[in-house]
Amino acid sequence: MKSVKGINRRKVIAAAVSAVIFISAAFFATDLIRTKRYGLPPVFCVPVIEYGNGSADYYGLGYKVWKDYHPFDETVDYYVGFWLIPKFWSI
């Protein structure tokens, strides 16, 4: 299992997996702070569904963001959750 320079493949795989987890956590934290504190759209998410009333669903690395537009008072609320958890449970 050792390569030519003596680096174990398991260590390389563990480092790559931990880098992906760290990056996705940083993306999640950035989008969470941006949407909840400042009321701005997420940066690291892709808009997947856009509804006719101005609402939208965004998907990121393991999490999702819902944009709810209220047409009567013209306000926008953002809700953050995870892919497999229903919409009524949000952060």
C-alpha positions, 0 to 999 in steps of 0.5 A: 500500500505504500507508494514510491516516496513512502506516503501511505495512500490512506493518508492521502485519501483522508487528507482529500476527504477532510479538505472537501469537508472543510471547504463544504463547511466553509461554504455552508457557514458563508451562505448561512451568515449571508442569508440569515444576518444580511438577507442577501442571496447565497453565493455558493449555491445554484438556483435550481427552482424559481417560482413565479411569485419570486421565491426560489430554491438553491442547492449547495454542497449538502445543504439547501436555501429557500428564498420566500418572497412575500408579495403583500409586504414585499419582503424576502426571507431565507431559510437554510436546511439540509438536502434530506430534511423537510422544509419545515425544519430549517436553521 
